[in-house]
Amino acid sequence: MPKTVMRVAVVLLAIVIGTVWMLRRHDAAGWHWLVNGGWHTTARLGKLGPEEQRWAAIAWRYVENNTQANTGLVNGSDKRPVISLWQMGDLLIALTAARQLDLIDDVAFDRRLTLLLGTLNRLPLTSAKLPNLLYNTQNISMVGYGNTPQVIGWSSRDIARLMMALRIVAAFHPQYSEYLERVILRWDFCRIVDNQGQLYAGQMQDQKLVTRAEGRLGDSEYSAAGLGLWGFANQQSLRPPAQHVIIDGLALDIDARDPRTTWTPSAITTTPYVLSGIEYGWELPGADRDIIRLLRQRASNVYRVQEMRWQKEKILTARSDFALSAPPWHVNDTIFANGYAWNTLADDGKWLPRLAQVSTRAVFGLWALWDTPFTNALMNMARLQNDPARGWFEGRVEATGDYNRAITLSTNAMVLEALFFKSNMAPLLRNGEITAQSYFRQQLRDPFTAPQRCFPAVSARADAAD
């Protein structure tokens, strides 16, 4: 009996030593996988392989090629010196990903971020004390869609994307937090969000800024999360009204509001659900357990319906909005919109089925979050959709197989963000909310310095909760 016990003890010790050795290999990748819940996730988690590193380098090449030396901003599309506020968020995420993936070193990261911080803290603002929708990347002037000086309004959706990206940088590089938080303290939030958490956009009409509610299902919750990170009310935007549509027997949720009040068609696309998964694991700031479960189910259905189309019709499907290098310039490629499944629309609502495509940014987002034969098939087809010297193309045309050779910051940033998520082995903002010790909270707490521009109230009780 003692010999048997000894043998069992030796075997158990060998198993423990072997397990510890496996967990500690490759920079403790196994340990990170275990503690971050890799054993119960559908996502791809782990150190990047050589091909994945090459994909990241191609995406970063776009950033290098399109960086403006005077401002640190990056052109929103290849060689065109215009950037949206959403794309400024893309840029900050791409920069953080590049550092975490060892595409650049600390010195290069610091120089790029320092230049960007100065630019973001000097951005000219609209009369509402809010950032314009678009800026010239060379001189940071507010511009319109033709890249001529113009104030065209603001978008809470774009502002929320930049606010979230500032928190990602702070999460991985907290030494820059004060300067990142100063960006937000310049703005006036009275016309962006109300006390119930409804988000608003502004648009120029008859030379006046007109404010309307903004957000559709998917986008609304994602935008609410960006403001929630900073302590703003967001409950109403986390619970937009929804109704069901049926595609191939699967019930998907779609916004129930009149598109004329939301400024956008009621549509289902991949991007907001993928970003909510990569950045938050669908645990959005301010969301209760019911909302989180609902978001996960909606994201799963967005994945499943595209997978089902491939399984039933053998059509590779990854739907997202995308850019073109010719009119109509921008296309909304949807899972469902305006009463029809797989609807492809220009911004003016015109039906353009010939332009439907497999979106590179949607492929990378789906591939990162769902490790399945379907996403393997998507990536096997999409992995060559790039010019190694310029970056990743927007996608491949569904009807013909041609490349859409437009190259944008948003798509290349998504490639980097998806690979960053895989390497990080966890959502990027698991604990991204602003803290009581932050410069931002300190400024709001001080009655002599606190800006009176509808920032979230700071109380001793709230700080104690932090």
C-alpha positions as CSV (number, residue, x, y, z in Angstrom):
1,M,0.0,0.0,0.0
2,P,2.7,2.6,0.8
3,K,4.3,1.8,-2.5
4,T,1.0,2.4,-4.3
5,V,0.5,5.7,-2.4
6,M,4.1,6.7,-3.3
7,R,3.5,6.0,-7.0
8,V,0.2,8.0,-7.0
9,A,2.0,10.9,-5.3
10,V,4.8,10.8,-7.9
11,V,2.3,10.8,-10.7
12,L,0.4,13.7,-9.3
13,L,3.6,15.7,-8.7
14,A,4.6,15.0,-12.3
15,I,1.2,16.3,-13.5
16,V,1.5,19.4,-11.4
17,I,5.1,20.1,-12.6
18,G,4.0,19.5,-16.2
19,T,1.0,21.7,-15.9
20,V,3.0,24.6,-14.3
21,W,5.6,24.2,-17.1
22,M,2.9,24.3,-19.8
23,L,1.3,27.4,-18.2
24,R,4.6,29.2,-18.0
25,R,5.7,28.6,-21.6
26,H,5.7,31.4,-24.2
27,D,5.7,34.3,-21.7
28,A,3.1,32.5,-19.5
29,A,0.6,32.4,-22.3
30,G,-1.1,29.4,-20.8
31,W,-1.6,31.1,-17.5
32,H,-3.1,34.2,-19.1
33,W,-5.4,31.9,-21.1
34,L,-6.5,30.2,-17.9
35,V,-7.1,33.3,-15.7
36,N,-8.8,35.2,-18.5
37,G,-11.4,32.5,-19.0
38,G,-10.0,31.0,-22.2
39,W,-11.4,27.6,-21.2
40,H,-15.0,28.8,-21.7
41,T,-14.8,31.3,-24.6
42,T,-15.4,31.0,-28.3
43,A,-12.7,33.5,-29.0
44,R,-9.2,33.0,-30.4
45,L,-6.7,33.7,-27.6
46,G,-3.0,33.3,-27.6
47,K,0.3,34.6,-28.8
48,L,0.4,35.7,-32.5
49,G,1.9,33.3,-34.9
50,P,4.4,34.5,-37.7
51,E,1.6,35.0,-40.3
52,E,-0.5,36.9,-37.8
53,Q,2.5,39.1,-37.0
54,R,2.8,39.8,-40.7
55,W,-0.9,40.8,-40.9
56,A,-0.3,43.2,-38.1
57,A,2.8,44.7,-39.8
58,I,0.8,45.3,-43.0
59,A,-1.9,47.1,-41.0
60,W,0.7,49.3,-39.2
61,R,2.3,50.1,-42.6
62,Y,-0.9,52.0,-43.5
63,V,-0.5,54.1,-40.4
64,E,3.2,54.8,-41.1
65,N,2.4,55.7,-44.8
66,N,-0.4,58.1,-43.8
67,T,1.0,59.9,-40.7
68,Q,1.2,63.7,-40.9
69,A,4.4,64.9,-39.4
70,N,3.0,68.2,-38.1
71,T,0.0,66.8,-36.2
72,G,0.5,63.1,-35.7
73,L,-2.9,62.5,-37.2
74,V,-3.3,59.8,-39.9
75,N,-5.3,60.2,-43.1
76,G,-8.7,58.5,-42.8
77,S,-8.3,57.0,-46.2
78,D,-5.1,56.4,-48.2
79,K,-3.4,59.7,-49.1
80,R,-6.5,61.8,-48.4
81,P,-5.8,64.2,-45.6
82,V,-9.2,64.1,-43.8
83,I,-10.0,62.2,-40.5
84,S,-13.2,61.8,-38.6
85,L,-13.5,61.8,-34.8
86,W,-14.3,58.1,-35.0
87,Q,-11.0,57.5,-36.8
88,M,-9.1,59.5,-34.2
89,G,-10.3,56.8,-31.9
90,D,-9.2,54.1,-34.4
91,L,-5.7,55.7,-34.5
92,L,-5.3,55.6,-30.7
93,I,-6.3,52.0,-30.6
94,A,-4.0,51.2,-33.5
95,L,-1.1,52.9,-31.8
96,T,-1.7,51.0,-28.5
97,A,-1.9,47.8,-30.4
98,A,1.3,48.5,-32.3
99,R,3.2,48.9,-29.0
100,Q,1.6,45.8,-27.4
101,L,2.4,43.7,-30.5
102,D,6.0,45.0,-30.6
103,L,5.6,46.7,-33.9
104,I,7.2,49.8,-32.3
105,D,9.2,50.4,-29.2
106,D,8.6,52.7,-26.2
107,V,10.5,55.6,-27.8
108,A,8.4,55.5,-31.0
109,F,5.2,55.1,-29.1
110,D,6.0,58.0,-26.8
111,R,6.8,60.3,-29.7
112,R,3.7,59.5,-31.7
113,L,1.4,59.7,-28.7
114,T,3.0,62.9,-27.4
115,L,2.3,64.6,-30.8
116,L,-1.2,63.2,-30.9
117,L,-2.0,64.5,-27.3
118,G,-0.9,68.0,-28.3
119,T,-3.1,67.9,-31.4
120,L,-6.1,66.5,-29.6
121,N,-5.8,69.1,-26.8
122,R,-5.7,71.9,-29.4
123,L,-8.5,70.7,-31.8
124,P,-10.7,73.7,-32.8
125,L,-14.3,73.1,-31.6
126,T,-17.7,74.1,-32.9
127,S,-19.7,76.9,-31.4
128,A,-21.3,74.2,-29.2
129,K,-17.8,73.5,-27.7
130,L,-17.8,70.1,-29.3
131,P,-15.5,68.5,-31.9
132,N,-16.5,68.7,-35.5
133,L,-17.3,65.5,-37.5
134,L,-14.2,65.9,-39.7
135,Y,-10.7,67.6,-39.6
136,N,-7.9,68.2,-42.0
137,T,-5.0,66.0,-40.9
138,Q,-2.3,68.5,-42.0
139,N,-3.5,71.6,-40.1
140,I,-6.4,70.3,-37.9
141,S,-8.9,72.7,-39.4
142,M,-12.6,71.8,-39.2
143,V,-13.6,70.6,-42.7
144,G,-16.6,69.2,-44.6
145,Y,-16.7,66.1,-46.8
146,G,-15.0,68.0,-49.6
147,N,-12.0,68.8,-47.3
148,T,-12.8,72.5,-47.4
149,P,-13.2,74.6,-44.2
150,Q,-16.6,74.0,-42.8
151,V,-18.5,73.2,-39.6
152,I,-20.8,70.3,-40.3
153,G,-21.8,69.3,-36.7
154,W,-20.9,66.5,-34.3
155,S,-21.8,62.9,-33.7
156,S,-22.2,61.4,-30.2
157,R,-21.3,58.0,-31.8
158,D,-18.0,59.3,-33.0
159,I,-17.3,61.2,-29.8
160,A,-18.0,58.0,-27.8
161,R,-15.5,56.1,-29.9
162,L,-12.8,58.6,-29.2
163,M,-13.7,58.6,-25.5
164,M,-13.4,54.9,-25.3
165,A,-10.0,54.9,-27.2
166,L,-8.6,57.4,-24.7
167,R,-9.5,54.9,-21.9
168,I,-7.7,52.0,-23.8
169,V,-4.5,54.0,-24.0
170,A,-4.8,54.9,-20.3
171,A,-5.4,51.2,-19.4
172,F,-2.2,50.1,-21.0
173,H,-0.1,53.2,-20.4
174,P,-1.4,54.9,-17.3
175,Q,1.5,57.3,-17.1
176,Y,-0.2,59.4,-19.8
177,S,-3.6,59.5,-18.1
178,E,-3.6,63.2,-17.1
179,Y,-3.0,64.4,-20.7
180,L,-5.6,61.9,-22.1
181,E,-8.2,63.2,-19.6
182,R,-7.5,66.8,-20.4
183,V,-8.9,66.2,-24.0
184,I,-12.4,65.5,-22.6
185,L,-12.3,68.4,-20.1
186,R,-12.3,70.9,-22.9
187,W,-15.7,69.8,-24.3
188,D,-19.3,70.8,-23.3
189,F,-21.6,67.8,-22.9
190,C,-24.9,69.6,-22.4
191,R,-25.9,68.9,-26.0
192,I,-24.6,65.4,-26.3
193,V,-26.3,63.5,-23.5
194,D,-29.2,64.2,-21.1
195,N,-29.9,63.0,-17.6
196,Q,-31.6,59.9,-18.8
197,G,-28.7,58.9,-21.0
198,Q,-30.2,59.7,-24.4
199,L,-27.4,60.6,-26.8
200,Y,-27.7,63.4,-29.4
201,A,-26.0,64.5,-32.6
202,G,-25.8,68.0,-34.1
203,Q,-26.1,68.9,-37.8
204,M,-25.9,72.2,-39.6
205,Q,-29.2,73.3,-41.1
206,D,-29.7,76.8,-42.5
207,Q,-26.4,77.7,-40.9
208,K,-27.6,76.6,-37.4
209,L,-26.7,73.6,-35.4
210,V,-29.8,71.5,-34.9
211,T,-29.8,68.7,-32.3
212,R,-31.5,65.4,-32.6
213,A,-31.5,62.0,-30.9
214,E,-28.8,59.7,-32.3
215,G,-28.3,56.0,-32.2
216,R,-29.8,52.7,-33.5
217,L,-29.8,49.3,-31.9
218,G,-26.2,48.1,-31.7
219,D,-24.6,51.5,-32.2
220,S,-26.7,53.0,-29.4
221,E,-25.4,50.6,-26.7
222,Y,-21.8,50.8,-28.0
223,S,-21.9,54.6,-27.9
224,A,-23.5,54.5,-24.4
225,A,-20.6,52.4,-23.2
226,G,-18.1,55.0,-24.3
227,L,-19.7,57.7,-22.2
228,G,-20.4,55.3,-19.4
229,L,-16.6,54.8,-19.0
230,W,-16.3,58.4,-17.9
231,G,-19.3,58.3,-15.5
232,F,-22.0,59.9,-17.8
233,A,-25.6,58.7,-17.6
234,N,-26.2,56.2,-20.3
235,Q,-29.2,54.0,-19.3
236,Q,-31.6,55.1,-22.0
237,S,-29.1,54.5,-24.7
238,L,-28.3,51.1,-23.3
239,R,-32.0,50.1,-23.8
240,P,-33.1,51.2,-27.2
241,P,-36.5,49.9,-28.3
242,A,-36.3,46.7,-30.4
243,Q,-38.4,44.4,-32.5
244,H,-37.7,41.0,-34.2
245,V,-37.0,40.2,-37.8
246,I,-36.7,36.6,-39.0
247,I,-33.9,35.5,-41.3
248,D,-33.6,31.8,-42.2
249,G,-35.7,31.0,-39.2
250,L,-33.5,32.9,-36.8
251,A,-35.0,35.9,-34.8
252,L,-32.7,38.9,-34.8
253,D,-33.4,42.2,-33.0
254,I,-33.6,45.4,-34.9
255,D,-34.2,49.0,-33.8
256,A,-38.0,49.7,-33.5
257,R,-37.7,53.5,-33.9
258,D,-38.6,55.5,-37.0
259,P,-35.3,56.0,-39.0
260,R,-36.3,59.7,-39.6
261,T,-35.7,60.4,-35.9
262,T,-32.4,58.5,-35.6
263,W,-30.8,59.9,-38.8
264,T,-29.9,56.3,-39.9
265,P,-31.8,53.4,-41.3
266,S,-32.9,50.6,-38.9
267,A,-30.2,48.1,-39.8
268,I,-28.2,45.2,-38.5
269,T,-24.5,45.2,-39.1
270,T,-21.5,43.3,-37.6
271,T,-19.3,46.1,-36.4
272,P,-20.9,47.4,-33.2
273,Y,-21.4,43.9,-31.8
274,V,-17.8,42.8,-32.7
275,L,-16.3,46.0,-31.1
276,S,-18.5,45.5,-28.0
277,G,-17.0,42.0,-27.7
278,I,-13.4,42.8,-28.3
279,E,-13.3,45.9,-26.0
280,Y,-15.7,44.9,-23.2
281,G,-16.6,41.2,-23.6
282,W,-20.1,42.7,-24.0
283,E,-20.0,43.8,-20.3
284,L,-20.7,47.4,-21.1
285,P,-20.3,50.1,-18.4
286,G,-23.7,50.8,-16.8
287,A,-25.3,47.6,-18.2
288,D,-27.0,45.2,-15.8
289,R,-26.8,41.4,-16.1
290,D,-30.0,41.3,-18.3
291,I,-28.6,43.8,-20.8
292,I,-25.3,41.9,-20.9
293,R,-27.0,38.6,-21.6
294,L,-29.1,40.3,-24.3
295,L,-26.1,41.9,-25.9
296,R,-24.3,38.5,-26.0
297,Q,-27.3,36.8,-27.5
298,R,-27.6,39.5,-30.2
299,A,-23.9,39.3,-31.0
300,S,-24.2,35.5,-31.2
301,N,-27.2,35.8,-33.6
302,V,-25.3,38.3,-35.8
303,Y,-22.5,35.7,-36.0
304,R,-24.8,32.8,-36.5
305,V,-27.0,34.2,-39.3
306,Q,-23.9,35.0,-41.4
307,E,-22.6,31.5,-40.7
308,M,-25.9,30.0,-41.7
309,R,-25.9,31.8,-45.0
310,W,-22.5,30.3,-45.8
311,Q,-23.7,26.8,-44.7
312,K,-26.9,26.9,-46.7
313,E,-26.0,29.0,-49.7
314,K,-22.2,28.6,-49.8
315,I,-21.9,32.4,-49.8
316,L,-19.0,33.7,-47.6
317,T,-20.6,36.6,-45.6
318,A,-19.1,39.2,-43.4
319,R,-21.2,42.4,-43.5
320,S,-20.0,45.9,-42.4
321,D,-20.1,49.4,-43.8
322,F,-17.2,50.2,-46.1
323,A,-15.6,52.9,-48.2
324,L,-15.1,53.1,-52.0
325,S,-12.6,55.1,-54.0
326,A,-15.4,56.3,-56.3
327,P,-19.0,57.4,-55.8
328,P,-21.0,56.7,-53.8
329,W,-17.9,56.7,-51.6
330,H,-19.5,55.0,-48.6
331,V,-21.8,52.0,-48.4
332,N,-23.8,50.4,-45.6
333,D,-23.7,46.6,-46.2
334,T,-26.1,45.1,-43.8
335,I,-27.6,41.8,-42.5
336,F,-31.0,43.5,-42.6
337,A,-32.2,47.0,-43.4
338,N,-35.3,48.8,-44.7
339,G,-37.3,45.6,-44.6
340,Y,-34.9,43.3,-46.4
341,A,-32.2,40.8,-45.5
342,W,-28.7,41.3,-46.9
343,N,-29.5,44.8,-48.0
344,T,-26.7,47.0,-49.4
345,L,-27.4,50.8,-49.3
346,A,-25.7,54.0,-50.1
347,D,-25.9,56.7,-47.5
348,D,-28.9,58.2,-49.4
349,G,-30.8,54.9,-49.2
350,K,-30.2,53.8,-52.8
351,W,-30.2,50.0,-53.2
352,L,-26.8,48.8,-54.5
353,P,-26.7,45.0,-54.4
354,R,-23.8,44.8,-56.9
355,L,-21.6,46.4,-54.3
356,A,-22.1,43.9,-51.5
357,Q,-18.8,42.6,-50.2
358,V,-17.0,40.4,-47.7
359,S,-15.7,43.2,-45.4
360,T,-12.1,42.8,-44.2
361,R,-12.9,44.5,-40.9
362,A,-15.9,42.3,-40.3
363,V,-13.8,39.2,-41.1
364,F,-11.1,40.1,-38.6
365,G,-13.7,40.9,-35.9
366,L,-15.6,37.6,-36.4
367,W,-12.4,35.6,-36.6
368,A,-11.1,37.0,-33.3
369,L,-14.3,36.3,-31.4
370,W,-15.4,33.0,-32.9
371,D,-12.9,30.2,-33.5
372,T,-15.0,28.1,-35.9
373,P,-14.8,26.5,-39.4
374,F,-16.8,29.4,-40.7
375,T,-14.4,32.1,-39.6
376,N,-11.5,29.9,-40.7
377,A,-13.1,29.9,-44.2
378,L,-13.5,33.6,-44.1
379,M,-9.9,34.2,-43.1
380,N,-8.5,31.7,-45.6
381,M,-10.2,33.8,-48.3
382,A,-9.5,37.3,-46.8
383,R,-5.9,36.8,-45.6
384,L,-4.5,38.1,-48.9
385,Q,-6.8,41.1,-49.2
386,N,-4.0,43.5,-48.8
387,D,-1.1,45.4,-50.4
388,P,1.9,44.6,-48.2
389,A,3.3,48.1,-48.9
390,R,0.1,50.0,-48.3
391,G,-2.3,48.1,-46.0
392,W,-5.5,46.0,-46.0
393,F,-8.2,46.5,-48.7
394,E,-11.8,47.2,-47.6
395,G,-12.9,43.9,-48.9
396,R,-13.8,41.5,-51.7
397,V,-17.0,42.1,-53.9
398,E,-19.5,39.3,-53.3
399,A,-20.8,39.1,-56.8
400,T,-17.6,39.1,-58.8
401,G,-14.7,38.3,-56.4
402,D,-12.9,41.5,-57.3
403,Y,-11.1,43.4,-54.6
404,N,-12.5,46.7,-53.3
405,R,-9.0,48.3,-53.3
406,A,-9.9,51.3,-51.2
407,I,-7.7,51.4,-48.1
408,T,-8.8,53.1,-44.9
409,L,-7.6,53.7,-41.4
410,S,-10.7,52.1,-39.9
411,T,-10.2,48.8,-41.5
412,N,-6.4,48.7,-40.8
413,A,-7.1,49.7,-37.2
414,M,-9.7,46.9,-36.9
415,V,-7.0,44.4,-38.1
416,L,-4.7,45.6,-35.4
417,E,-7.4,45.7,-32.7
418,A,-8.5,42.1,-33.4
419,L,-4.9,40.8,-33.3
420,F,-4.4,42.9,-30.1
421,F,-7.4,41.2,-28.5
422,K,-6.1,37.8,-29.4
423,S,-2.6,38.5,-28.0
424,N,-4.1,40.2,-24.9
425,M,-6.2,37.1,-24.2
426,A,-9.0,39.2,-22.7
427,P,-11.3,42.1,-23.6
428,L,-9.2,45.3,-23.9
429,L,-11.3,47.3,-21.3
430,R,-12.2,44.8,-18.6
431,N,-11.5,47.5,-16.0
432,G,-11.6,50.7,-18.0
433,E,-13.9,53.0,-16.1
434,I,-12.5,56.3,-14.8
435,T,-11.4,56.1,-11.1
436,A,-11.7,58.4,-8.1
437,Q,-8.0,59.0,-8.2
438,S,-8.0,60.2,-11.8
439,Y,-7.1,63.8,-12.8
440,F,-10.5,63.9,-14.5
441,R,-12.4,63.2,-11.2
442,Q,-10.1,65.5,-9.2
443,Q,-11.0,68.4,-11.6
444,L,-14.7,67.7,-11.3
445,R,-14.5,67.5,-7.5
446,D,-12.8,70.9,-7.0
447,P,-15.6,73.6,-6.9
448,F,-13.1,76.2,-8.1
449,T,-11.9,74.4,-11.2
450,A,-14.8,72.1,-12.1
451,P,-16.1,72.9,-15.6
452,Q,-19.8,73.8,-15.7
453,R,-20.5,71.9,-18.9
454,C,-22.8,69.1,-17.9
455,F,-20.0,66.7,-16.7
456,P,-21.1,63.9,-14.4
457,A,-21.6,64.9,-10.8
458,V,-18.9,63.6,-8.4
459,S,-20.0,62.8,-4.8
460,A,-18.1,61.3,-1.9
461,R,-20.4,58.3,-2.1
462,A,-19.5,57.7,-5.7
463,D,-15.8,58.0,-5.0
464,A,-16.1,55.6,-2.1
465,A,-17.7,53.0,-4.5
466,D,-14.6,53.2,-6.7
